[in-house]
Amino acid sequence: RLSRVGSRPPCCVCEQRCGGCAPCTAVQVRAGVRPLCANYEPVRWKCKCGDAVFDP
């Protein structure tokens, strides 16, 4: 079994996070926290449909 660093994208469609909006896709967005290192920018997964962004 292999281990992975980081997180996996959520299944936005499976969890119906965008309601009736389609297509609902997983995207990475800036985490909104100050990076600890100059060459590192934290990101997190969100669900997106059109211009709307939802928590997974």
Residue frames relative to the residue before (quaternion, step in Angstrom):
aa qw qx qy qz dx dy dz
R 1.0000 0.0000 0.0000 0.0000 0.00 0.00 0.00
L 0.2798 -0.7672 0.5591 0.1432 3.55 -0.84 1.02
S 0.2953 -0.7310 0.5817 0.2001 3.56 -1.10 0.68
R 0.2346 -0.7704 0.5806 0.1194 3.55 -1.16 0.62
V 0.3578 -0.6983 0.5783 0.2236 3.50 -1.14 0.71
G 0.7558 0.3572 -0.2672 0.4794 3.59 -0.96 0.83
S 0.5473 -0.6110 0.4665 0.3309 3.51 -1.29 -0.30
R 0.4392 -0.6640 0.5367 0.2797 3.51 -1.33 0.26
P 0.5602 -0.5908 0.4396 0.3793 3.60 -1.12 0.51
P 0.4809 -0.6586 0.4868 0.3129 3.58 -1.06 0.67
C 0.4344 -0.6400 0.5504 0.3141 3.57 -1.26 0.33
C 0.1961 -0.8384 0.5006 0.0889 3.56 0.25 1.31
V 0.6534 0.5033 -0.3135 0.4705 3.58 1.02 -0.78
C 0.6492 0.5294 -0.3168 0.4448 3.61 0.93 -0.90
E 0.7489 0.3915 -0.2016 0.4952 3.55 0.97 -0.91
Q 0.3362 -0.7862 0.4586 0.2419 3.61 1.35 0.03
R 0.1705 0.8323 -0.5059 0.1493 3.58 0.95 0.92
C 0.7090 0.4451 -0.2710 0.4752 3.61 1.10 -0.53
G 0.4792 -0.6611 0.4464 0.3662 3.59 1.24 0.10
G 0.8011 -0.2543 0.2060 0.5011 3.57 -0.84 -0.98
C 0.4978 0.6660 -0.4239 0.3592 3.59 1.27 -0.05
A 0.0182 0.7936 -0.6071 0.0361 3.58 -0.99 0.83
P 0.5838 -0.1896 -0.7892 -0.0205 1.60 -2.06 1.35
C 0.3011 -0.7288 0.5929 0.1635 3.55 -1.09 0.80
T 0.0304 0.8331 -0.5466 0.0791 3.58 -0.45 1.20
A 0.4826 -0.6411 0.5162 0.2994 3.55 -1.25 0.51
V 0.0098 0.7890 -0.6131 0.0384 3.57 -0.93 0.97
Q 0.3705 -0.6902 0.5649 0.2591 3.56 -1.24 0.43
V 0.0615 -0.7879 0.6127 0.0007 3.55 -0.95 0.97
R 0.6212 -0.5229 0.4144 0.4111 3.56 -1.23 0.38
A 0.4898 -0.7027 0.4440 0.2629 3.55 -0.95 0.91
G 0.4318 -0.7288 0.4447 0.2909 3.60 1.20 -0.27
V 0.5929 0.5178 -0.3874 0.4799 3.57 1.21 0.44
R 0.5626 -0.6060 0.4431 0.3462 3.53 -1.17 0.54
P 0.4296 -0.7135 0.4820 0.2721 3.61 -0.72 0.99
L 0.4685 -0.6797 0.4987 0.2643 3.54 -1.14 0.73
C 0.7667 0.2381 -0.1056 0.5868 3.54 1.20 -0.56
A 0.5843 -0.6283 0.3857 0.3392 3.61 -0.99 0.76
N 0.7595 0.3620 -0.2076 0.4990 3.62 1.03 -0.66
Y 0.6440 0.4853 -0.3238 0.4949 3.60 1.19 0.43
E 0.0167 -0.7872 0.6163 -0.0137 3.56 -0.84 0.98
P 0.3431 -0.7691 0.4971 0.2090 3.61 -0.41 1.19
V 0.0834 -0.7755 0.6251 0.0303 3.56 -1.07 0.81
R 0.1035 -0.7736 0.6184 0.0915 3.54 -1.29 0.30
W 0.5400 -0.6364 0.4539 0.3120 3.54 -1.26 0.43
K 0.0023 -0.7525 0.6584 -0.0120 3.53 -1.18 0.78
C 0.3877 -0.6624 0.5748 0.2839 3.54 -1.33 0.20
K 0.0804 -0.8217 0.5642 -0.0001 3.58 -0.88 0.94
C 0.0317 0.7488 -0.6615 0.0274 3.51 -1.15 0.83
G 0.8065 -0.0168 -0.0436 0.5894 3.56 -0.50 1.18
D 0.7763 -0.2744 0.2306 0.5186 3.59 -0.75 -1.06
A 0.5838 0.5963 -0.3604 0.4169 3.60 1.28 -0.18
V 0.1331 -0.7752 0.6157 0.0486 3.58 -1.05 0.89
F 0.1102 -0.8139 0.5705 0.0013 3.58 -0.87 1.05
D 0.5020 -0.6102 0.5097 0.3403 3.58 -1.21 0.48
P 0.4380 -0.6997 0.4911 0.2783 3.60 -0.95 0.79
